[in-house]
């Protein structure tokens, strides 16, 4: 079982944050092209530079990193994610490499033999802020200023620091390669299409007519926060007719995973 410093944990957490919540497949800092050493960009927001595109022909693979805790709520989501990672990895032409669950509980849990895991110690209280201020002062300062403004805080809510990162990166001239087809978030995105990721953070509430009742518990619902103390049961009921494809696909994928993961309903925090 490995141990790493809190500083290393923060760096890993920041990397996972960038990859997951900002809808980015890559974050690259470029030198000014006038220096002669920079990469030439035709569109710094949407298009990938030709020099980076050529990496697609290499043998590089994605190493998936997942930050987690030892709570049942975190564990069952990790198991579903790992199930689908393995399925995608086994597909012909897959770009999936290795998988590491970064467990920041300081001790092993009951998924160590099921999911490749690296255990790290939790951050001491207050240390996370001091380190962030050192490595990303603009991001932290903008987050705090947005938080202190009542209207801004109300408008952005729990994703405030994500938007603060976008502002800070713009101020520092950080360029992003944006994949608009990177992921969807049911129930707001209606179709799956050729997206790479389904990000299920929002509750999905509908009446029996298939109409969204967001903010009000629906006659049919799927909300992962309903399962804070244990995993959802197998074979969840499918949404009523009229519910968007994205929500239907999400529930079907959860059902497939729970039907094939051994000992699904016996999960406990240890």
C-alpha positions, 0 to 999 in steps of 0.5 A: 500500500503506497503513501504520498504527500498531501501536495501530490494529492492536490495535484492529482485532484486538480488534474481530475477536476480539469478533465471531468468538470470543465468538459476539456480533453486537454489543457495546453499552455502555449508560448506566444507564436511570435517567439518562434517556439509556439504552436500555430493555432487556427482556432485556440478554442475549438480546433486542435493544433496539427502538431497535437493531432499527430499524437493520435497516430501514436501508441499512447493510451489514456490512463484513467484516474479516479479520485474517491473516498471509502463511503458507500456512495463513492464506492458504488459509483466507482464500481459502475465506472470501472465496469464500463472502463473495462468494457470500453478497454476490451473493444477493438481499437480502444485507446484505454490504458490503465486505471487507478482509483486514488483513495484519499481515506488513508486506509484500504477498503473492501474494493482493493481487490476489485479495482486497482487502487492507490491509497493516500492520506487525507489532507490536513484541515486548512492545507488544501487552501494554502497549497491552492493559493501557492500554485493557483493564486488567481483561480483561488482569488477569483473563486473567493471574490465570486463567493463573496458576491451574493448575486454571483454566488446565487447564480453559479452555486456549487459550480462557482469555482469551475467558472472561476477557473475559466476566468482565471485561465483566460486572464493567464492566456491559457488556451484550451482544446474544446471538444463540444462532443466530449460529454452530456449531462442528463436530463439537460442534454437530450441525445447521446449521439457520439459523445464520450461520457455521460456525466450523471450529476443532476437528478432526473425527475419526470411525471408519467407523461414523460415531462421533466419536473426538475426541482420537484420529485417526479413520479419517476426519478433517478437521482444518485443522491437517493443512494448515499448510504448504499448502492441502487438496486438491480434492475431499476425501472426504466423511464416512462415514454417520452423521456429523452434518450440520454436519461434512458441510456443512463439508466440502462447502463447502470442496470447493465453494470449492476447486473454483471458486477459480482456481489453488487448489493453486498457493498459496505463501507469498511 
